[in-house]
Amino acid sequence: MTHDPGTPKPPRVSEPVQVYLHRPDQDRLGRLTERLGTTKSDVLRRGLEALERQLTDPDDHPALRIIGLGASDADPPPATDSVEEHDRFLTDSEVASWGHTPDGSNGT
């Protein structure tokens, strides 16, 4: 049988995959299939695509979520911001822990 070039070809299945699901997951798949008015295969494909987008979205990267956590919400910002001047802040804190002031005196 030859294919009529005027009609679209049906989608081809490249490789079947067998998946074993527990009852709650089978029920979830059934609900999603019904709600979306599509096939189980389509729901699984869409789920894979969504998961891949989530995992590859730079805004969702765990390391990038920490950006801005140390920023001050004060208005106006303080004159010395420990986030911007962390080296001096750490040095002053360390020297203060010795019982001396940054200028070398003992604070008395």
C-alpha positions in Angstrom: 0.0 0.0 0.0 1.4 3.4 -1.0 1.0 6.6 1.0 -1.0 9.4 -0.6 1.3 12.5 -0.4 -1.8 14.7 0.2 -2.6 13.2 3.6 -0.4 13.6 6.6 1.5 10.6 7.8 0.4 9.1 11.1 2.9 9.6 13.9 5.4 6.8 14.1 6.2 5.0 17.3 10.0 4.6 17.4 10.3 2.3 20.4 7.7 0.9 22.8 8.4 1.2 26.5 6.8 -0.9 29.2 6.2 0.8 32.5 5.0 -0.8 35.7 2.9 1.5 37.9 1.5 1.1 41.3 -2.3 1.6 41.6 -2.1 5.3 42.8 0.1 6.1 39.7 -2.2 4.2 37.4 -5.2 6.2 38.8 -3.3 9.4 38.4 -2.4 8.6 34.8 -6.1 7.7 34.1 -7.3 11.0 35.6 -4.8 13.0 33.6 -5.6 11.1 30.4 -9.3 11.9 30.9 -8.8 15.5 31.9 -6.5 16.3 29.0 -8.6 14.2 26.5 -5.5 12.4 25.2 -3.8 9.1 25.4 -1.7 7.6 28.3 1.3 7.7 26.0 0.8 11.5 25.4 0.4 12.2 29.1 3.7 10.4 29.8 5.5 12.2 27.0 4.2 15.5 28.2 5.3 14.6 31.8 8.8 13.8 30.5 9.0 17.1 28.7 7.8 19.0 31.7 10.4 17.3 34.0 13.2 18.0 31.5 12.2 21.7 31.3 12.1 21.9 35.1 15.6 20.3 35.5 17.2 22.3 32.8 15.7 25.7 33.6 18.5 27.9 35.0 16.1 29.8 37.3 15.3 26.5 39.0 18.9 25.5 39.7 19.4 25.1 43.5 22.7 27.0 43.5 21.0 30.0 41.8 18.2 30.2 44.4 20.7 31.5 47.0 21.4 34.7 45.0 20.1 37.7 46.9 19.6 35.9 50.2 22.1 38.1 51.9 20.8 41.3 50.5 19.5 43.9 52.9 15.9 45.0 52.6 16.7 48.2 54.5 15.7 51.5 52.8 18.2 53.2 52.3 20.8 50.5 52.5 23.2 50.7 55.4 26.5 52.6 54.8 28.5 49.5 55.1 27.0 46.4 53.6 28.7 43.1 54.9 27.7 41.4 51.6 29.7 43.9 49.5 32.6 44.4 52.0 32.8 41.0 53.4 36.7 40.9 53.7 36.8 44.0 55.9 33.8 42.8 57.9 35.4 39.5 58.6 38.8 41.0 59.5 37.1 43.5 61.9 35.1 40.7 63.4 38.1 38.5 63.9 40.2 41.3 65.4 37.3 42.3 67.7 37.2 38.7 68.9 40.8 39.1 70.1 39.7 41.9 72.4 41.4 44.6 70.3 40.0 47.3 68.0 41.0 47.4 64.3 43.3 50.3 65.0 45.4 48.1 67.3 44.3 49.4 70.6 42.7 47.2 73.2 39.5 49.2 73.3 40.1 50.8 76.7 
